[in-house]
Amino acid sequence: PVDEKLLGREFGEIEYFNGGIWATYGTNKICIIEEDSLTYTIDTSSIISDEVISLKTIGDKIYVGSTGKNVIAYSNHSKYTLYSATVEGINDIMLDSNGLLWVCADNGMGYFTDTTNFVKANDCEIDSYLSSMIQDYEGNYWIASNRMGVLLLSKSKFTDLNMSIGMPEAIVNTVYTYRNHKLQGSGNHL
């Protein structure tokens, strides 16, 4: 049976972390569910004033992205580290093979060198409504934009993948690696 305290809530993002399910709800709340029971509720308004819009489990932390410039990295329900970016609307978070924490946002992307130093990726062909990103085994970055398609950031430069293979501009919502293939999901196609 499901915990009665969970009924009637509209959940946003959901991630598994540290033995429990973490789920966003409302504008600034996260609940943690363990063994079908609500064990903790986190109110992020005591840390940031922005709404919570993304969750990402990476290693021994779960990262929470906001509508503003903030990322909260939780080690558990009460221990956290606050990061502050220069881009807003944190839609996805990724740790690359070099140990850099990257974010995709509504107005660009970049990475943290530490909790207070954010390096924005400049001169991108696509820099709006960035929704997700992955890194492949060659160290290339694949970035999806909800408005402009897919961007390939190779070790030397950015490449507009849609243009390079002759695809029309499309709304791309996500990119994913499956069995060494790069997949992009749009409103109508995979």
Disulfide bonds with the S-S distance in Angstrom:
none
